[in-house]
């Protein structure tokens, strides 16, 4: 029983796996341009 409890605790205390995200440079550029246009239209950028 003690060994089973230790096994369960070890599994619970393991760090969560990191999910890798893919960097999408094209999407970043598109969002940057969209934000620039909106700010320009609102008079925040001349």
N, C-alpha and C positions, 0 to 999 in steps of 0.2 A: 504493500500500500504506500509506504513511504517513497519507494523508488518510483512508483507511478506518479505520485504527486510531484516529485522532483522533475520528472520528464515533462509533465504538463507545464510546470512553471518555467522550465527552460525554453519551451516552445513559445510561451506567451511573452517572454522577455527578449526574444530575438528582435533585432531592429527590423522594421518593415522594409520590404524591398523597394528600391528606388525605381520609379518608372521613368524611363528616358523619354524626353520629348525632343522631337526633331525641330531644329531651327529652320524657320521658313523666311529667308531673307526677302523673297519677292513679296510675301504678304506684309512684312514689316514696311517695305518701301511703299506699298499701296496705301497702308493705313497712315503713314507719315504724310503722303501727298494729300490724302483726304482731309486730315487735320489741318494742314497748311491752307487748303482751299477754304475750309469753313472759317478758320480764324481770319483769313484775308477778307472774306465776305462780310464778317461781322465787324470789321474795322480794327481788329486787334493787331494786325500786321499791315504795314504800308508798303 
